[in-house]
Amino acid sequence: MKELEKRTYSFEIRATEEEETGIITGRPIVYNSVTDLGWFDEVIDEGALDGADLTDVRFLVNHNTSMIPLARSRRNNGNSTMQMTIDQGGLLLDWVKLDIKKNATASELFSAIQRQDVTGMSFMFSVDEELWENVESEHPTRHIRKIGSVVEVSAVTFPAYDATSINARSEEALESARQSLEKEREQRAKELESLELLKLKMNLNRRKSK
């Protein structure tokens, strides 16, 4: 099973009230935005969500998977309480319907968003394809080319800023990224070695032909 990673951003969340339902809108995933994850930068490339599994996505608070979901998207069907759209900018939450009359947690969250006490969103996902740039530098860049699945979206108390975004992913995922980078460095070193050997052979052949 692929490691699930978390990312947290400080993006605008809007809250409006309709009868007994609190409506939240926002954008948890943004394309082409550089995020500093401590020892490397990361970019989710445009189109990374194309073909991603969004068949069952929960809406939580602070990635608390032990809590009852406050909303859920099941293929964006008629029974869903969360509607999502993939567009040119990334992933958009068209609306999240919170039961603010019967669910105390939903009511508290809705109030906190209205008051701008909660301004962050986060998501948990898996990576199917990645590309590393500047692998020999002390601060390389990881491009996420393809997201495999998004399993949940959260409203978060502490958005990640710059290098403090270590909070945005698990230690397991950090180690997985580190191993991926080392493999990329080894592969490029082998390619460079093969290229140098090829150049050496070509030079020898030229000398013999003279």
VEXDREN-2710 file (C-alpha; in Angstrom, 1 decimal):
% VEXDREN-2710
k/r/px/py/pz
1/MET/0.0/0.0/0.0
2/LYS/1.3/3.4/-0.9
3/GLU/2.2/5.9/1.8
4/LEU/-0.4/8.5/2.3
5/GLU/1.0/12.1/2.5
6/LYS/-0.5/15.2/4.0
7/ARG/-0.2/18.8/2.8
8/THR/-1.5/21.9/4.6
9/TYR/-1.9/25.4/3.2
10/SER/-3.4/28.7/4.3
11/PHE/-6.0/29.4/1.7
12/GLU/-9.2/31.3/1.9
13/ILE/-12.3/29.4/3.1
14/ARG/-15.7/30.9/2.9
15/ALA/-18.7/30.1/5.0
16/THR/-22.4/30.9/4.3
17/GLU/-25.5/29.8/6.1
18/GLU/-28.5/28.3/4.3
19/GLU/-31.4/27.4/6.6
20/GLU/-30.1/24.6/8.9
21/THR/-27.0/23.9/6.8
22/GLY/-23.6/25.6/7.0
23/ILE/-21.9/25.8/3.5
24/ILE/-18.1/25.9/3.2
25/THR/-16.2/26.4/0.0
26/GLY/-12.5/26.4/-0.6
27/ARG/-9.5/25.0/-2.6
28/PRO/-7.4/22.4/-0.8
29/ILE/-5.1/21.6/-3.7
30/VAL/-3.4/24.2/-5.9
31/TYR/-1.3/23.5/-9.0
32/ASN/2.1/25.0/-9.7
33/SER/2.5/26.4/-6.2
34/VAL/6.0/26.0/-4.7
35/THR/5.9/24.6/-1.1
36/ASP/9.0/24.5/1.1
37/LEU/9.0/21.2/3.0
38/GLY/12.2/21.8/4.9
39/TRP/15.0/20.1/2.9
40/PHE/13.2/20.2/-0.5
41/ASP/10.6/22.2/-2.4
42/GLU/7.5/20.6/-3.8
43/VAL/5.2/21.5/-6.7
44/ILE/2.0/19.7/-7.7
45/ASP/2.1/20.0/-11.4
46/GLU/-1.0/21.1/-13.4
47/GLY/-3.0/18.0/-14.4
48/ALA/-1.7/15.9/-11.5
49/LEU/-5.3/15.1/-10.5
50/ASP/-6.3/13.8/-13.9
51/GLY/-7.5/10.3/-13.4
52/ALA/-7.0/10.4/-9.6
53/ASP/-9.3/8.3/-7.4
54/LEU/-11.8/10.7/-5.8
55/THR/-14.6/8.1/-5.4
56/ASP/-14.8/8.4/-1.6
57/VAL/-13.5/11.5/0.1
58/ARG/-14.2/12.5/3.7
59/PHE/-14.2/16.0/5.3
60/LEU/-12.6/16.0/8.7
61/VAL/-11.0/18.4/11.2
62/ASN/-7.2/18.2/11.6
63/HIS/-7.0/14.8/9.9
64/ASN/-8.7/13.2/12.9
65/THR/-9.6/9.9/11.3
66/SER/-11.2/8.7/14.6
67/MET/-13.9/11.3/14.4
68/ILE/-17.2/11.0/12.5
69/PRO/-16.8/12.7/9.1
70/LEU/-18.5/16.1/8.9
71/ALA/-19.2/15.6/5.2
72/ARG/-18.5/13.0/2.5
73/SER/-18.2/12.9/-1.3
74/ARG/-19.2/9.6/-2.8
75/ARG/-18.5/10.0/-6.5
76/ASN/-20.2/13.5/-6.1
77/ASN/-23.5/11.7/-6.4
78/GLY/-26.9/12.9/-5.0
79/ASN/-26.2/11.4/-1.6
80/SER/-23.0/13.3/-1.2
81/THR/-22.7/16.1/1.4
82/MET/-19.5/17.4/-0.3
83/GLN/-19.1/18.4/-4.0
84/MET/-15.7/18.6/-5.6
85/THR/-14.4/19.8/-9.0
86/ILE/-11.0/19.4/-10.7
87/ASP/-10.2/22.5/-12.7
88/GLN/-7.2/24.2/-14.2
89/GLY/-6.2/25.5/-10.7
90/GLY/-6.3/22.2/-8.8
91/LEU/-9.1/20.8/-6.6
92/LEU/-12.1/23.0/-5.8
93/LEU/-14.6/22.3/-3.0
94/ASP/-17.8/23.6/-4.6
95/TRP/-19.5/23.1/-1.3
96/VAL/-19.3/21.2/1.9
97/LYS/-22.7/21.0/3.7
98/LEU/-22.3/21.0/7.5
99/ASP/-25.2/20.0/9.8
100/ILE/-24.8/23.0/12.1
101/LYS/-28.1/22.4/13.9
102/LYS/-27.6/18.8/15.0
103/ASN/-23.8/18.3/15.0
104/ALA/-22.0/20.3/17.6
105/THR/-18.6/19.8/16.0
106/ALA/-19.9/21.0/12.7
107/SER/-21.4/24.1/14.3
108/GLU/-18.2/24.9/16.1
109/LEU/-16.1/24.6/13.0
110/PHE/-18.6/26.7/10.9
111/SER/-18.4/29.4/13.5
112/ALA/-14.6/29.3/13.6
113/ILE/-14.4/29.6/9.9
114/GLN/-16.9/32.5/9.9
115/ARG/-14.8/34.3/12.5
116/GLN/-11.6/33.5/10.5
117/ASP/-10.2/31.6/13.5
118/VAL/-9.7/28.7/11.1
119/THR/-8.2/29.6/7.8
120/GLY/-6.3/26.5/6.7
121/MET/-7.2/23.4/4.6
122/SER/-5.3/20.2/4.2
123/PHE/-5.6/17.0/2.2
124/MET/-4.3/13.4/2.5
125/PHE/-3.3/11.7/-0.8
126/SER/-1.0/9.2/-2.5
127/VAL/1.5/9.8/-5.2
128/ASP/1.7/7.7/-8.4
129/GLU/4.4/9.6/-10.3
130/GLU/7.0/12.2/-9.4
131/LEU/10.0/13.9/-10.9
132/TRP/13.0/15.4/-9.1
133/GLU/14.9/18.5/-10.3
134/ASN/18.3/19.8/-9.1
135/VAL/18.9/16.4/-7.4
136/GLU/22.6/17.2/-6.6
137/SER/21.7/20.4/-4.8
138/GLU/21.1/20.7/-1.0
139/HIS/17.5/21.8/-1.7
140/PRO/16.1/19.9/-4.7
141/THR/12.6/20.2/-6.1
142/ARG/10.1/17.4/-6.2
143/HIS/7.3/17.6/-8.9
144/ILE/4.3/15.5/-8.2
145/ARG/3.2/14.6/-11.7
146/LYS/0.3/12.3/-10.8
147/ILE/-1.8/11.9/-7.7
148/GLY/-3.1/8.4/-7.2
149/SER/-6.0/9.1/-4.7
150/VAL/-7.3/11.7/-2.3
151/VAL/-8.8/10.1/0.7
152/GLU/-9.8/13.1/2.9
153/VAL/-9.8/16.8/3.1
154/SER/-9.5/18.6/6.5
155/ALA/-10.0/22.1/7.9
156/VAL/-6.9/22.7/10.0
157/THR/-6.1/24.8/13.0
158/PHE/-2.4/25.4/12.2
159/PRO/-1.7/26.0/8.5
160/ALA/1.8/25.3/7.4
161/TYR/4.1/28.2/6.5
162/ASP/7.3/27.8/4.6
163/ALA/9.9/25.6/6.3
164/THR/7.5/24.9/9.2
165/SER/5.5/22.7/6.8
166/ILE/7.1/19.6/8.4
167/ASN/3.7/19.4/10.0
168/ALA/2.2/18.7/6.6
169/ARG/3.4/15.2/6.2
170/SER/4.2/12.1/8.2
171/GLU/7.7/10.9/9.1
172/GLU/7.1/7.8/6.9
173/ALA/6.2/9.9/3.9
174/LEU/9.3/12.1/4.5
175/GLU/11.5/9.0/4.5
176/SER/9.8/7.7/1.4
177/ALA/10.6/11.0/-0.4
178/ARG/14.2/10.8/0.8
179/GLN/14.5/7.3/-0.5
180/SER/13.0/8.3/-3.9
181/LEU/15.5/11.2/-4.1
182/GLU/18.4/8.8/-3.4
183/LYS/17.3/6.4/-6.1
184/GLU/17.0/9.3/-8.6
185/ARG/20.6/10.4/-7.7
186/GLU/21.9/6.9/-8.1
187/GLN/20.2/6.5/-11.5
188/ARG/21.5/9.8/-12.7
189/ALA/25.0/8.9/-11.5
190/LYS/24.8/5.6/-13.5
191/GLU/23.6/7.4/-16.6
192/LEU/26.5/9.9/-16.3
193/GLU/29.0/7.1/-15.8
194/SER/27.6/5.3/-18.9
195/LEU/27.9/8.5/-20.9
196/GLU/31.5/9.0/-19.9
197/LEU/32.3/5.4/-20.8
198/LEU/30.7/5.9/-24.2
199/LYS/32.7/9.1/-24.8
200/LEU/35.9/7.3/-23.8
201/LYS/35.2/4.5/-26.3
202/MET/34.4/6.9/-29.1
203/ASN/37.7/8.8/-28.4
204/LEU/39.6/5.5/-28.5
205/ASN/38.0/4.5/-31.8
206/ARG/38.9/7.8/-33.3
207/ARG/42.5/7.4/-32.3
208/LYS/42.6/3.9/-33.8
209/SER/41.2/5.1/-37.1
210/LYS/43.9/7.8/-37.5
END
